[in-house]
Amino acid sequence: MKNRLKVLRAERDLTQRELAEALGVSRQTVNAIETGKFDPSLPLAFKLSKTFNRAIEDIFDPHDLD
Amino acid sequence: MTDHQSNKWTSTSEDGRNQLGIVVWSLIWVLSFLAAQVAIRAGWLEGDLQVAAAIGVVTGLGVLWILSYRRFFRGADELMRAIQLEALAWTVGIGFVAAFSYSLLEEAEMVTESPTTAIPVAMVATYIVAVIVGQRRFS
């Protein structure tokens, strides 16, 4: 699923590792989500929403569903 | 939390310890199996009691390996769990299909050797390949 994670992360000057630590996941998970190769679970999506203070729909593109 | 025990596939040092635990217990279990197999074949064990004790030790270490894998799986993040689940699906599938296909070959008397080590080896190889493929898919 397309998302703005990389942009949001860059705006806050966070590395993938720093974001991964904040979320309690591996850096590989953050990378896989950013590149659209892996869709996060709902709890993780809510963690992202809380971390970036954005609604989930503002982070992930709801029109990119199969 | 950052330290040298975590890597790009682990979120915490505990994950790193769990991964290391699997490797260590796998080695211990495999080495114990090989040692018991050599000892039994070479006739180094005297009597059924010693043989049973050796098999008991190998089995017990196998159970500890299972527990270490369960600990790793429960502590893994969702991407690693997804990769592990897919790898396990392939592994179990290959194991079942190979076992049943081999039983047909035995029924047809086209093979005579028992596949007691060939099928587990095939399953281990399948698991390793599936995990590597899964990790590369999400890299």
N, CA and C atoms of all chains as a GROMACS GRO file, in nm:
protein
  615
    1MET      N    1   0.084  -0.118   0.000
    1MET     CA    2   0.000   0.000   0.000
    1MET      C    3   0.089   0.125   0.000
    2LYS      N    4   0.051   0.218  -0.091
    2LYS     CA    5   0.130   0.342  -0.097
    2LYS      C    6   0.111   0.421   0.031
    3ASN      N    7   0.215   0.491   0.069
    3ASN     CA    8   0.207   0.568   0.193
    3ASN      C    9   0.306   0.683   0.190
    4ARG      N   10   0.292   0.772   0.289
    4ARG     CA   11   0.378   0.891   0.299
    4ARG      C   12   0.479   0.877   0.412
    5LEU      N   13   0.505   0.756   0.450
    5LEU     CA   14   0.588   0.732   0.567
    5LEU      C   15   0.727   0.794   0.552
    6LYS      N   16   0.786   0.776   0.434
    6LYS     CA   17   0.922   0.826   0.413
    6LYS      C   18   0.925   0.979   0.424
    7VAL      N   19   0.824   1.041   0.368
    7VAL     CA   20   0.816   1.188   0.372
    7VAL      C   21   0.798   1.236   0.516
    8LEU      N   22   0.706   1.173   0.587
    8LEU     CA   23   0.680   1.212   0.726
    8LEU      C   24   0.804   1.190   0.813
    9ARG      N   25   0.872   1.082   0.787
    9ARG     CA   26   0.994   1.051   0.863
    9ARG      C   27   1.102   1.156   0.836
   10ALA      N   28   1.114   1.195   0.709
   10ALA     CA   29   1.215   1.294   0.670
   10ALA      C   30   1.182   1.431   0.732
   11GLU      N   31   1.053   1.463   0.738
   11GLU     CA   32   1.012   1.592   0.796
   11GLU      C   33   1.055   1.602   0.942
   12ARG      N   34   1.059   1.488   1.008
   12ARG     CA   35   1.098   1.487   1.150
   12ARG      C   36   1.243   1.445   1.169
   13ASP      N   37   1.314   1.434   1.059
   13ASP     CA   38   1.457   1.402   1.064
   13ASP      C   39   1.483   1.273   1.143
   14LEU      N   40   1.402   1.173   1.116
   14LEU     CA   41   1.417   1.044   1.183
   14LEU      C   42   1.479   0.943   1.088
   15THR      N   43   1.570   0.862   1.140
   15THR     CA   44   1.621   0.752   1.058
   15THR      C   45   1.521   0.637   1.068
   16GLN      N   46   1.536   0.540   0.978
   16GLN     CA   47   1.448   0.423   0.985
   16GLN      C   48   1.468   0.350   1.118
   17ARG      N   49   1.592   0.345   1.164
   17ARG     CA   50   1.620   0.274   1.289
   17ARG      C   51   1.552   0.345   1.407
   18GLU      N   52   1.560   0.480   1.405
   18GLU     CA   53   1.498   0.555   1.515
   18GLU      C   54   1.347   0.535   1.516
   19LEU      N   55   1.288   0.537   1.397
   19LEU     CA   56   1.144   0.516   1.389
   19LEU      C   57   1.110   0.373   1.431
   20ALA      N   58   1.192   0.277   1.390
   20ALA     CA   59   1.167   0.137   1.426
   20ALA      C   60   1.171   0.119   1.578
   21GLU      N   61   1.267   0.183   1.640
   21GLU     CA   62   1.278   0.173   1.787
   21GLU      C   63   1.157   0.235   1.854
   22ALA      N   64   1.110   0.346   1.799
   22ALA     CA   65   0.993   0.413   1.858
   22ALA      C   66   0.868   0.326   1.845
   23LEU      N   67   0.864   0.248   1.736
   23LEU     CA   68   0.746   0.165   1.711
   23LEU      C   69   0.758   0.026   1.770
   24GLY      N   70   0.880  -0.012   1.810
   24GLY     CA   71   0.899  -0.147   1.865
   24GLY      C   72   0.903  -0.254   1.758
   25VAL      N   73   0.948  -0.217   1.639
   25VAL     CA   74   0.963  -0.314   1.530
   25VAL      C   75   1.105  -0.306   1.477
   26SER      N   76   1.136  -0.394   1.383
   26SER     CA   77   1.270  -0.393   1.325
   26SER      C   78   1.280  -0.287   1.216
   27ARG      N   79   1.403  -0.250   1.186
   27ARG     CA   80   1.424  -0.151   1.080
   27ARG      C   81   1.373  -0.207   0.947
   28GLN      N   82   1.386  -0.337   0.929
   28GLN     CA   83   1.340  -0.400   0.806
   28GLN      C   84   1.188  -0.384   0.788
   29THR      N   85   1.117  -0.389   0.899
   29THR     CA   86   0.972  -0.370   0.892
   29THR      C   87   0.940  -0.229   0.846
   30VAL      N   88   1.008  -0.130   0.902
   30VAL     CA   89   0.986   0.009   0.861
   30VAL      C   90   1.016   0.025   0.712
   31ASN      N   91   1.127  -0.031   0.668
   31ASN     CA   92   1.165  -0.022   0.528
   31ASN      C   93   1.062  -0.089   0.438
   32ALA      N   94   1.014  -0.206   0.479
   32ALA     CA   95   0.916  -0.279   0.398
   32ALA      C   96   0.784  -0.202   0.388
   33ILE      N   97   0.746  -0.136   0.496
   33ILE     CA   98   0.622  -0.056   0.493
   33ILE      C   99   0.643   0.064   0.401
   34GLU      N  100   0.755   0.133   0.415
   34GLU     CA  101   0.782   0.252   0.333
   34GLU      C  102   0.780   0.220   0.184
   35THR      N  103   0.836   0.107   0.149
   35THR     CA  104   0.844   0.070   0.007
   35THR      C  105   0.717   0.003  -0.043
   36GLY      N  106   0.617  -0.007   0.044
   36GLY     CA  107   0.489  -0.064   0.003
   36GLY      C  108   0.489  -0.215  -0.011
   37LYS      N  109   0.595  -0.280   0.038
   37LYS     CA  110   0.603  -0.426   0.025
   37LYS      C  111   0.529  -0.498   0.137
   38PHE      N  112   0.501  -0.426   0.244
   38PHE     CA  113   0.436  -0.489   0.360
   38PHE      C  114   0.337  -0.390   0.418
   39ASP      N  115   0.215  -0.438   0.444
   39ASP     CA  116   0.114  -0.353   0.507
   39ASP      C  117   0.113  -0.379   0.657
   40PRO      N  118   0.117  -0.274   0.738
   40PRO     CA  119   0.121  -0.294   0.883
   40PRO      C  120  -0.013  -0.343   0.936
   41SER      N  121  -0.007  -0.403   1.054
   41SER     CA  122  -0.130  -0.442   1.122
   41SER      C  123  -0.199  -0.316   1.173
   42LEU      N  124  -0.322  -0.332   1.217
   42LEU     CA  125  -0.396  -0.216   1.268
   42LEU      C  126  -0.328  -0.154   1.390
   43PRO      N  127  -0.285  -0.233   1.490
   43PRO     CA  128  -0.214  -0.173   1.603
   43PRO      C  129  -0.090  -0.095   1.562
   44LEU      N  130  -0.016  -0.147   1.466
   44LEU     CA  131   0.103  -0.077   1.420
   44LEU      C  132   0.066   0.049   1.343
   45ALA      N  133  -0.041   0.042   1.266
   45ALA     CA  134  -0.089   0.160   1.194
   45ALA      C  135  -0.129   0.269   1.293
   46PHE      N  136  -0.193   0.231   1.402
   46PHE     CA  137  -0.231   0.329   1.504
   46PHE      C  138  -0.108   0.387   1.574
   47LYS      N  139  -0.006   0.304   1.592
   47LYS     CA  140   0.120   0.354   1.651
   47LYS      C  141   0.182   0.458   1.559
   48LEU      N  142   0.179   0.430   1.429
   48LEU     CA  143   0.232   0.527   1.332
   48LEU      C  144   0.152   0.656   1.337
   49SER      N  145   0.022   0.641   1.346
   49SER     CA  146  -0.066   0.757   1.352
   49SER      C  147  -0.033   0.844   1.474
   50LYS      N  148  -0.009   0.777   1.586
   50LYS     CA  149   0.022   0.849   1.709
   50LYS      C  150   0.162   0.912   1.702
   51THR      N  151   0.255   0.840   1.642
   51THR     CA  152   0.393   0.890   1.634
   51THR      C  153   0.400   1.016   1.549
   52PHE      N  154   0.328   1.016   1.438
   52PHE     CA  155   0.333   1.130   1.346
   52PHE      C  156   0.219   1.229   1.367
   53ASN      N  157   0.132   1.196   1.461
   53ASN     CA  158   0.019   1.284   1.491
   53ASN      C  159  -0.065   1.311   1.365
   54ARG      N  160  -0.085   1.204   1.288
   54ARG     CA  161  -0.166   1.215   1.166
   54ARG      C  162  -0.267   1.101   1.167
   55ALA      N  163  -0.379   1.123   1.100
   55ALA     CA  164  -0.475   1.015   1.085
   55ALA      C  165  -0.414   0.907   0.995
   56ILE      N  166  -0.460   0.785   1.015
   56ILE     CA  167  -0.408   0.673   0.936
   56ILE      C  168  -0.428   0.699   0.787
   57GLU      N  169  -0.543   0.758   0.753
   57GLU     CA  170  -0.571   0.786   0.612
   57GLU      C  171  -0.478   0.892   0.555
   58ASP      N  172  -0.417   0.973   0.642
   58ASP     CA  173  -0.321   1.072   0.595
   58ASP      C  174  -0.183   1.011   0.573
   59ILE      N  175  -0.162   0.894   0.628
   59ILE     CA  176  -0.033   0.827   0.612
   59ILE      C  177  -0.040   0.726   0.499
   60PHE      N  178  -0.149   0.649   0.495
   60PHE     CA  179  -0.165   0.545   0.393
   60PHE      C  180  -0.271   0.586   0.293
   61ASP      N  181  -0.251   0.545   0.170
   61ASP     CA  182  -0.342   0.582   0.062
   61ASP      C  183  -0.456   0.482   0.057
   62PRO      N  184  -0.577   0.520   0.102
   62PRO     CA  185  -0.688   0.424   0.104
   62PRO      C  186  -0.739   0.387  -0.033
   63HIS      N  187  -0.698   0.460  -0.136
   63HIS     CA  188  -0.744   0.429  -0.271
   63HIS      C  189  -0.655   0.325  -0.338
   64ASP      N  190  -0.549   0.283  -0.267
   64ASP     CA  191  -0.454   0.187  -0.324
   64ASP      C  192  -0.482   0.046  -0.274
   65LEU      N  193  -0.610   0.013  -0.260
   65LEU     CA  194  -0.646  -0.120  -0.213
   65LEU      C  195  -0.682  -0.206  -0.333
   66ASP      N  196  -0.638  -0.331  -0.332
   66ASP     CA  197  -0.667  -0.424  -0.443
   66ASP      C  198  -0.812  -0.467  -0.442
   67MET      N  199   1.605   0.168   2.183
   67MET     CA  200   1.708   0.089   2.249
   67MET      C  201   1.801   0.033   2.142
   68THR      N  202   1.924   0.066   2.147
   68THR     CA  203   2.017   0.016   2.046
   68THR      C  204   2.133  -0.050   2.116
   69ASP      N  205   2.175  -0.162   2.065
   69ASP     CA  206   2.300  -0.221   2.110
   69ASP      C  207   2.346  -0.318   2.003
   70HIS      N  208   2.462  -0.372   2.022
   70HIS     CA  209   2.523  -0.451   1.918
   70HIS      C  210   2.449  -0.581   1.894
   71GLN      N  211   2.359  -0.620   1.985
   71GLN     CA  212   2.291  -0.746   1.965
   71GLN      C  213   2.172  -0.734   1.870
   72SER      N  214   2.126  -0.608   1.845
   72SER     CA  215   2.015  -0.594   1.753
   72SER      C  216   2.070  -0.572   1.613
   73ASN      N  217   1.991  -0.612   1.513
   73ASN     CA  218   2.030  -0.590   1.374
   73ASN      C  219   1.907  -0.545   1.300
   74LYS      N  220   1.914  -0.536   1.166
   74LYS     CA  221   1.803  -0.478   1.094
   74LYS      C  222   1.677  -0.564   1.105
   75TRP      N  223   1.692  -0.692   1.145
   75TRP     CA  224   1.578  -0.780   1.156
   75TRP      C  225   1.524  -0.790   1.299
   76THR      N  226   1.590  -0.723   1.393
   76THR     CA  227   1.543  -0.729   1.531
   76THR      C  228   1.504  -0.590   1.578
   77SER      N  229   1.404  -0.584   1.663
   77SER     CA  230   1.362  -0.454   1.714
   77SER      C  231   1.425  -0.425   1.849
   78THR      N  232   1.464  -0.527   1.921
   78THR     CA  233   1.525  -0.506   2.051
   78THR      C  234   1.638  -0.606   2.071
   79SER      N  235   1.718  -0.582   2.175
   79SER     CA  236   1.825  -0.677   2.205
   79SER      C  237   1.767  -0.812   2.246
   80GLU      N  238   1.643  -0.810   2.300
   80GLU     CA  239   1.580  -0.937   2.337
   80GLU      C  240   1.553  -1.020   2.213
   81ASP      N  241   1.509  -0.955   2.104
   81ASP     CA  242   1.489  -1.026   1.978
   81ASP      C  243   1.620  -1.087   1.931
   82GLY      N  244   1.727  -1.012   1.945
   82GLY     CA  245   1.858  -1.063   1.904
   82GLY      C  246   1.897  -1.184   1.986
   83ARG      N  247   1.868  -1.178   2.116
   83ARG     CA  248   1.898  -1.293   2.203
   83ARG      C  249   1.813  -1.413   2.164
   84ASN      N  250   1.686  -1.389   2.130
   84ASN     CA  251   1.598  -1.499   2.090
   84ASN      C  252   1.647  -1.565   1.962
   85GLN      N  253   1.692  -1.482   1.868
   85GLN     CA  254   1.745  -1.537   1.742
   85GLN      C  255   1.869  -1.620   1.769
   86LEU      N  256   1.957  -1.566   1.853
   86LEU     CA  257   2.079  -1.639   1.888
   86LEU      C  258   2.044  -1.769   1.960
   87GLY      N  259   1.941  -1.764   2.044
   87GLY     CA  260   1.897  -1.883   2.118
   87GLY      C  261   1.859  -1.996   2.025
   88ILE      N  262   1.788  -1.963   1.917
   88ILE     CA  263   1.748  -2.067   1.821
   88ILE      C  264   1.870  -2.131   1.758
   89VAL      N  265   1.964  -2.048   1.717
   89VAL     CA  266   2.086  -2.100   1.653
   89VAL      C  267   2.161  -2.192   1.749
   90VAL      N  268   2.175  -2.145   1.873
   90VAL     CA  269   2.250  -2.223   1.972
   90VAL      C  270   2.181  -2.356   2.000
   91TRP      N  271   2.050  -2.349   2.027
   91TRP     CA  272   1.976  -2.473   2.058
   91TRP      C  273   1.970  -2.566   1.938
   92SER      N  274   1.964  -2.511   1.817
   92SER     CA  275   1.965  -2.596   1.697
   92SER      C  276   2.096  -2.673   1.688
   93LEU      N  277   2.206  -2.601   1.712
   93LEU     CA  278   2.337  -2.666   1.706
   93LEU      C  279   2.350  -2.774   1.814
   94ILE      N  280   2.306  -2.738   1.935
   94ILE     CA  281   2.315  -2.834   2.046
   94ILE      C  282   2.234  -2.959   2.014
   95TRP      N  283   2.113  -2.940   1.964
   95TRP     CA  284   2.025  -3.053   1.937
   95TRP      C  285   2.082  -3.140   1.824
   96VAL      N  286   2.124  -3.077   1.715
   96VAL     CA  287   2.179  -3.153   1.602
   96VAL      C  288   2.306  -3.228   1.643
   97LEU      N  289   2.392  -3.162   1.719
   97LEU     CA  290   2.516  -3.229   1.763
   97LEU      C  291   2.484  -3.347   1.855
   98SER      N  292   2.385  -3.329   1.943
   98SER     CA  293   2.348  -3.438   2.034
   98SER      C  294   2.292  -3.556   1.954
   99PHE      N  295   2.213  -3.522   1.850
   99PHE     CA  296   2.157  -3.627   1.765
   99PHE      C  297   2.268  -3.704   1.695
  100LEU      N  298   2.362  -3.631   1.637
  100LEU     CA  299   2.472  -3.696   1.565
  100LEU      C  300   2.557  -3.780   1.660
  101ALA      N  301   2.581  -3.726   1.780
  101ALA     CA  302   2.662  -3.800   1.877
  101ALA      C  303   2.591  -3.930   1.917
  102ALA      N  304   2.461  -3.922   1.942
  102ALA     CA  305   2.384  -4.041   1.981
  102ALA      C  306   2.382  -4.142   1.866
  103GLN      N  307   2.366  -4.092   1.745
  103GLN     CA  308   2.362  -4.181   1.629
  103GLN      C  309   2.495  -4.255   1.612
  104VAL      N  310   2.604  -4.182   1.624
  104VAL     CA  311   2.738  -4.244   1.613
  104VAL      C  312   2.757  -4.347   1.725
  105ALA      N  313   2.720  -4.309   1.846
  105ALA     CA  314   2.739  -4.397   1.962
  105ALA      C  315   2.658  -4.526   1.948
  106ILE      N  316   2.536  -4.513   1.898
  106ILE     CA  317   2.450  -4.631   1.882
  106ILE      C  318   2.505  -4.722   1.772
  107ARG      N  319   2.542  -4.662   1.659
  107ARG     CA  320   2.591  -4.742   1.547
  107ARG      C  321   2.723  -4.809   1.580
  108ALA      N  322   2.807  -4.738   1.657
  108ALA     CA  323   2.939  -4.794   1.690
  108ALA      C  324   2.932  -4.893   1.805
  109GLY      N  325   2.813  -4.904   1.866
  109GLY     CA  326   2.797  -4.998   1.977
  109GLY      C  327   2.863  -4.951   2.105
  110TRP      N  328   2.881  -4.818   2.120
  110TRP     CA  329   2.947  -4.767   2.240
  110TRP      C  330   2.855  -4.769   2.363
  111LEU      N  331   2.725  -4.776   2.340
  111LEU     CA  332   2.630  -4.774   2.451
  111LEU      C  333   2.597  -4.917   2.491
  112GLU      N  334   2.608  -4.944   2.621
  112GLU     CA  335   2.588  -5.081   2.669
  112GLU      C  336   2.447  -5.097   2.723
  113GLY      N  337   2.370  -5.177   2.655
  113GLY     CA  338   2.236  -5.210   2.706
  113GLY      C  339   2.131  -5.112   2.663
  114ASP      N  340   2.009  -5.157   2.678
  114ASP     CA  341   1.893  -5.076   2.638
  114ASP      C  342   1.880  -4.950   2.722
  115LEU      N  343   1.922  -4.957   2.850
  115LEU     CA  344   1.906  -4.842   2.938
  115LEU      C  345   1.990  -4.724   2.890
  116GLN      N  346   2.114  -4.749   2.852
  116GLN     CA  347   2.201  -4.642   2.804
  116GLN      C  348   2.150  -4.586   2.672
  117VAL      N  349   2.101  -4.675   2.587
  117VAL     CA  350   2.046  -4.630   2.459
  117VAL      C  351   1.924  -4.542   2.483
  118ALA      N  352   1.837  -4.590   2.572
  118ALA     CA  353   1.716  -4.512   2.604
  118ALA      C  354   1.753  -4.377   2.664
  119ALA      N  355   1.856  -4.374   2.749
  119ALA     CA  356   1.899  -4.249   2.812
  119ALA      C  357   1.952  -4.152   2.706
  120ALA      N  358   2.029  -4.205   2.613
  120ALA     CA  359   2.082  -4.119   2.505
  120ALA      C  360   1.967  -4.061   2.423
  121ILE      N  361   1.873  -4.146   2.388
  121ILE     CA  362   1.757  -4.100   2.309
  121ILE      C  363   1.677  -4.000   2.390
  122GLY      N  364   1.665  -4.024   2.520
  122GLY     CA  365   1.593  -3.932   2.607
  122GLY      C  366   1.658  -3.795   2.611
  123VAL      N  367   1.791  -3.792   2.618
  123VAL     CA  368   1.864  -3.665   2.620
  123VAL      C  369   1.842  -3.589   2.488
  124VAL      N  370   1.852  -3.660   2.376
  124VAL     CA  371   1.834  -3.596   2.245
  124VAL      C  372   1.692  -3.541   2.234
  125THR      N  373   1.597  -3.621   2.278
  125THR     CA  374   1.456  -3.577   2.271
  125THR      C  375   1.433  -3.455   2.361
  126GLY      N  376   1.489  -3.459   2.481
  126GLY     CA  377   1.475  -3.346   2.573
  126GLY      C  378   1.535  -3.219   2.516
  127LEU      N  379   1.651  -3.231   2.454
  127LEU     CA  380   1.714  -3.114   2.391
  127LEU      C  381   1.629  -3.065   2.274
  128GLY      N  382   1.563  -3.158   2.207
  128GLY     CA  383   1.474  -3.121   2.099
  128GLY      C  384   1.355  -3.040   2.150
  129VAL      N  385   1.304  -3.079   2.264
  129VAL     CA  386   1.193  -3.004   2.324
  129VAL      C  387   1.240  -2.863   2.361
  130LEU      N  388   1.361  -2.852   2.415
  130LEU     CA  389   1.415  -2.719   2.449
  130LEU      C  390   1.433  -2.634   2.323
  131TRP      N  391   1.468  -2.698   2.213
  131TRP     CA  392   1.478  -2.626   2.086
  131TRP      C  393   1.341  -2.572   2.044
  132ILE      N  394   1.238  -2.657   2.060
  132ILE     CA  395   1.101  -2.614   2.027
  132ILE      C  396   1.063  -2.491   2.110
  133LEU      N  397   1.095  -2.496   2.239
  133LEU     CA  398   1.060  -2.384   2.328
  133LEU      C  399   1.135  -2.257   2.289
  134SER      N  400   1.260  -2.272   2.245
  134SER     CA  401   1.337  -2.154   2.206
  134SER      C  402   1.278  -2.095   2.077
  135TYR      N  403   1.232  -2.181   1.986
  135TYR     CA  404   1.170  -2.130   1.864
  135TYR      C  405   1.038  -2.060   1.894
  136ARG      N  406   0.963  -2.117   1.987
  136ARG     CA  407   0.836  -2.054   2.025
  136ARG      C  408   0.861  -1.917   2.087
  137ARG      N  409   0.966  -1.909   2.171
  137ARG     CA  410   1.000  -1.781   2.233
  137ARG      C  411   1.037  -1.679   2.124
  138PHE      N  412   1.116  -1.724   2.028
  138PHE     CA  413   1.156  -1.636   1.918
  138PHE      C  414   1.033  -1.588   1.840
  139PHE      N  415   0.945  -1.681   1.805
  139PHE     CA  416   0.828  -1.648   1.724
  139PHE      C  417   0.737  -1.550   1.796
  140ARG      N  418   0.716  -1.572   1.925
  140ARG     CA  419   0.626  -1.484   2.002
  140ARG      C  420   0.685  -1.345   2.016
  141GLY      N  421   0.819  -1.336   2.020
  141GLY     CA  422   0.882  -1.205   2.036
  141GLY      C  423   0.910  -1.132   1.905
  142ALA      N  424   0.891  -1.202   1.795
  142ALA     CA  425   0.923  -1.143   1.664
  142ALA      C  426   0.822  -1.036   1.627
  143ASP      N  427   0.868  -0.938   1.548
  143ASP     CA  428   0.773  -0.835   1.504
  143ASP      C  429   0.690  -0.890   1.389
  144GLU      N  430   0.589  -0.813   1.346
  144GLU     CA  431   0.490  -0.870   1.256
  144GLU      C  432   0.545  -0.909   1.119
  145LEU      N  433   0.645  -0.838   1.072
  145LEU     CA  434   0.702  -0.875   0.943
  145LEU      C  435   0.775  -1.010   0.955
  146MET      N  436   0.854  -1.026   1.060
  146MET     CA  437   0.926  -1.152   1.080
  146MET      C  438   0.827  -1.266   1.099
  147ARG      N  439   0.716  -1.241   1.170
  147ARG     CA  440   0.616  -1.345   1.188
  147ARG      C  441   0.555  -1.386   1.054
  148ALA      N  442   0.531  -1.288   0.968
  148ALA     CA  443   0.474  -1.319   0.836
  148ALA      C  444   0.571  -1.405   0.756
  149ILE      N  445   0.700  -1.370   0.762
  149ILE     CA  446   0.801  -1.447   0.690
  149ILE      C  447   0.810  -1.588   0.748
  150GLN      N  448   0.810  -1.598   0.881
  150GLN     CA  449   0.822  -1.729   0.945
  150GLN      C  450   0.700  -1.816   0.915
  151LEU      N  451   0.580  -1.756   0.915
  151LEU     CA  452   0.459  -1.833   0.887
  151LEU      C  453   0.462  -1.892   0.746
  152GLU      N  454   0.505  -1.810   0.651
  152GLU     CA  455   0.513  -1.860   0.513
  152GLU      C  456   0.616  -1.971   0.502
  153ALA      N  457   0.729  -1.953   0.570
  153ALA     CA  458   0.833  -2.056   0.566
  153ALA      C  459   0.783  -2.185   0.630
  154LEU      N  460   0.710  -2.172   0.741
  154LEU     CA  461   0.656  -2.291   0.808
  154LEU      C  462   0.552  -2.361   0.720
  155ALA      N  463   0.472  -2.282   0.649
  155ALA     CA  464   0.371  -2.341   0.560
  155ALA      C  465   0.439  -2.426   0.453
  156TRP      N  466   0.544  -2.372   0.392
  156TRP     CA  467   0.618  -2.447   0.291
  156TRP      C  468   0.681  -2.572   0.353
  157THR      N  469   0.739  -2.555   0.471
  157THR     CA  470   0.810  -2.666   0.535
  157THR      C  471   0.716  -2.780   0.569
  158VAL      N  472   0.604  -2.748   0.631
  158VAL     CA  473   0.506  -2.851   0.667
  158VAL      C  474   0.449  -2.915   0.540
  159GLY      N  475   0.419  -2.831   0.440
  159GLY     CA  476   0.366  -2.883   0.315
  159GLY      C  477   0.461  -2.979   0.247
  160ILE      N  478   0.585  -2.939   0.235
  160ILE     CA  479   0.685  -3.025   0.172
  160ILE      C  480   0.700  -3.155   0.251
  161GLY      N  481   0.699  -3.144   0.385
  161GLY     CA  482   0.712  -3.262   0.470
  161GLY      C  483   0.599  -3.361   0.447
  162PHE      N  484   0.476  -3.308   0.447
  162PHE     CA  485   0.359  -3.395   0.426
  162PHE      C  486   0.362  -3.460   0.289
  163VAL      N  487   0.381  -3.378   0.186
  163VAL     CA  488   0.378  -3.430   0.048
  163VAL      C  489   0.489  -3.532   0.028
  164ALA      N  490   0.610  -3.500   0.077
  164ALA     CA  491   0.722  -3.593   0.060
  164ALA      C  492   0.695  -3.725   0.133
  165ALA      N  493   0.641  -3.714   0.254
  165ALA     CA  494   0.617  -3.835   0.333
  165ALA      C  495   0.513  -3.925   0.266
  166PHE      N  496   0.404  -3.864   0.221
  166PHE     CA  497   0.299  -3.945   0.158
  166PHE      C  498   0.342  -3.998   0.023
  167SER      N  499   0.413  -3.918  -0.053
  167SER     CA  500   0.463  -3.966  -0.182
  167SER      C  501   0.560  -4.082  -0.162
  168TYR      N  502   0.644  -4.068  -0.059
  168TYR     CA  503   0.742  -4.175  -0.032
  168TYR      C  504   0.671  -4.303   0.011
  169SER      N  505   0.563  -4.287   0.085
  169SER     CA  506   0.489  -4.407   0.129
  169SER      C  507   0.431  -4.482   0.009
  170LEU      N  508   0.391  -4.406  -0.093
  170LEU     CA  509   0.341  -4.470  -0.215
  170LEU      C  510   0.453  -4.544  -0.287
  171LEU      N  511   0.570  -4.483  -0.288
  171LEU     CA  512   0.684  -4.550  -0.350
  171LEU      C  513   0.717  -4.680  -0.276
  172GLU      N  514   0.702  -4.676  -0.144
  172GLU     CA  515   0.726  -4.797  -0.064
  172GLU      C  516   0.620  -4.903  -0.094
  173GLU      N  517   0.493  -4.859  -0.106
  173GLU     CA  518   0.383  -4.950  -0.141
  173GLU      C  519   0.410  -5.019  -0.274
  174ALA      N  520   0.464  -4.939  -0.367
  174ALA     CA  521   0.492  -4.991  -0.501
  174ALA      C  522   0.624  -5.066  -0.504
  175GLU      N  523   0.689  -5.073  -0.387
  175GLU     CA  524   0.818  -5.142  -0.374
  175GLU      C  525   0.922  -5.086  -0.471
  176MET      N  526   0.912  -4.954  -0.494
  176MET     CA  527   1.011  -4.890  -0.580
  176MET      C  528   1.128  -4.837  -0.499
  177VAL      N  529   1.109  -4.830  -0.368
  177VAL     CA  530   1.219  -4.792  -0.279
  177VAL      C  531   1.218  -4.889  -0.162
  178THR      N  532   1.334  -4.905  -0.101
  178THR     CA  533   1.343  -4.995   0.014
  178THR      C  534   1.396  -4.923   0.138
  179GLU      N  535   1.466  -4.812   0.117
  179GLU     CA  536   1.524  -4.742   0.232
  179GLU      C  537   1.421  -4.655   0.300
  180SER      N  538   1.430  -4.647   0.433
  180SER     CA  539   1.337  -4.563   0.508
  180SER      C  540   1.378  -4.416   0.498
  181PRO      N  541   1.281  -4.326   0.483
  181PRO     CA  542   1.315  -4.184   0.465
  181PRO      C  543   1.324  -4.108   0.597
  182THR      N  544   1.358  -4.178   0.706
  182THR     CA  545   1.351  -4.113   0.837
  182THR      C  546   1.445  -3.994   0.851
  183THR      N  547   1.551  -3.988   0.774
  183THR     CA  548   1.637  -3.870   0.782
  183THR      C  549   1.623  -3.782   0.659
  184ALA      N  550   1.588  -3.843   0.545
  184ALA     CA  551   1.580  -3.765   0.420
  184ALA      C  552   1.470  -3.659   0.428
  185ILE      N  553   1.354  -3.697   0.482
  185ILE     CA  554   1.244  -3.601   0.484
  185ILE      C  555   1.271  -3.486   0.581
  186PRO      N  556   1.318  -3.510   0.703
  186PRO     CA  557   1.353  -3.397   0.790
  186PRO      C  558   1.460  -3.307   0.729
  187VAL      N  559   1.556  -3.365   0.663
  187VAL     CA  560   1.660  -3.284   0.598
  187VAL      C  561   1.597  -3.196   0.490
  188ALA      N  562   1.506  -3.254   0.412
  188ALA     CA  563   1.436  -3.177   0.309
  188ALA      C  564   1.355  -3.064   0.371
  189MET      N  565   1.294  -3.092   0.486
  189MET     CA  566   1.214  -2.989   0.553
  189MET      C  567   1.303  -2.876   0.604
  190VAL      N  568   1.416  -2.910   0.661
  190VAL     CA  569   1.508  -2.807   0.710
  190VAL      C  570   1.557  -2.720   0.594
  191ALA      N  571   1.594  -2.786   0.485
  191ALA     CA  572   1.642  -2.712   0.368
  191ALA      C  573   1.532  -2.620   0.315
  192THR      N  574   1.409  -2.670   0.310
  192THR     CA  575   1.296  -2.590   0.264
  192THR      C  576   1.276  -2.469   0.353
  193TYR      N  577   1.282  -2.491   0.484
  193TYR     CA  578   1.263  -2.381   0.580
  193TYR      C  579   1.368  -2.272   0.560
  194ILE      N  580   1.494  -2.314   0.550
  194ILE     CA  581   1.603  -2.217   0.535
  194ILE      C  582   1.585  -2.136   0.406
  195VAL      N  583   1.557  -2.205   0.297
  195VAL     CA  584   1.538  -2.136   0.168
  195VAL      C  585   1.417  -2.042   0.177
  196ALA      N  586   1.309  -2.089   0.237
  196ALA     CA  587   1.188  -2.007   0.245
  196ALA      C  588   1.211  -1.881   0.328
  197VAL      N  589   1.287  -1.892   0.437
  197VAL     CA  590   1.315  -1.773   0.519
  197VAL      C  591   1.402  -1.675   0.441
  198ILE      N  592   1.502  -1.726   0.372
  198ILE     CA  593   1.591  -1.638   0.294
  198ILE      C  594   1.511  -1.568   0.184
  199VAL      N  595   1.428  -1.644   0.113
  199VAL     CA  596   1.345  -1.585   0.007
  199VAL      C  597   1.251  -1.480   0.065
  200GLY      N  598   1.191  -1.512   0.179
  200GLY     CA  599   1.100  -1.418   0.242
  200GLY      C  600   1.170  -1.289   0.284
  201GLN      N  601   1.289  -1.302   0.342
  201GLN     CA  602   1.362  -1.183   0.385
  201GLN      C  603   1.403  -1.099   0.265
  202ARG      N  604   1.441  -1.162   0.156
  202ARG     CA  605   1.479  -1.087   0.036
  202ARG      C  606   1.358  -1.020  -0.027
  203ARG      N  607   1.244  -1.084  -0.018
  203ARG     CA  608   1.122  -1.029  -0.078
  203ARG      C  609   1.086  -0.897  -0.012
  204PHE      N  610   1.112  -0.886   0.117
  204PHE     CA  611   1.073  -0.765   0.188
  204PHE      C  612   1.189  -0.668   0.210
  205SER      N  613   1.303  -0.695   0.149
  205SER     CA  614   1.417  -0.605   0.164
  205SER      C  615   1.409  -0.488   0.067
   0.00000   0.00000   0.00000
